Amino acid sequence: MTAKGRFLFAGIGIAAVAAWVIYGGVLHSPSMTLRIVDARTEQPIEGAVAVTSWLLVGSVNARRIEYLDIQEFATGNDGQVRLAAWGPLFRLKGSLLDQPVIRVFVEGYDPLVKFNLGGQALRDGTTLRLEPKTSSDADYALLLRLYSEQLAADFDMPPFQCEFRRLPRMLGALETADKHTVDSGQKSFLPKEFSATYGGCPRSPENESKKP
């Protein structure tokens, strides 16, 4: 290699390293085990659905870029969920500030949304406590409406849409709770996105069948 070629190669390498340091890097997440319990009794909760997501956002403007991973679990009789490790993934831009976010729901308890603030809230061995339902049926239905609408907004907004299709356990648990809510005389709390006939997803089975 000529001196000019070596100089050019070195320049490209320096530029690549500079871009790596300034704009992005290698992203990864370790495996971890979380435990979900009743906040009153400290007993493990079986059948709770947990959705853990890692959202890549812009480093400067916090613009949503992509979900790097979404994992969904249902707890066993030990109340535990075991998050799988992922990565390394290289991304030129973006950060995982305060990720992952975990959302937990089981009927009869207030839903939980927890951000990994500063990387301190979710670590291997963390215990998450769900508060048993103490509100009236009407207030509980309102709480589930707010939770469901936020879930729909988080997983059905550009530049990615209909990611909630990757949450069958969570949708199933909410649909069951919604049926019980309607049976008790309350209005349905489910947003339109969670309807079986919702046609707003570019990748939904309904729209796939309509492609020419």
Summary of the structure (lengths in Angstrom):
residues: 212
radius of gyration: 21.3
end to end distance: 53.8
largest distance: 81.6
contacts: 589
relative contact order: 0.14
helix: 33%
strand: 29%
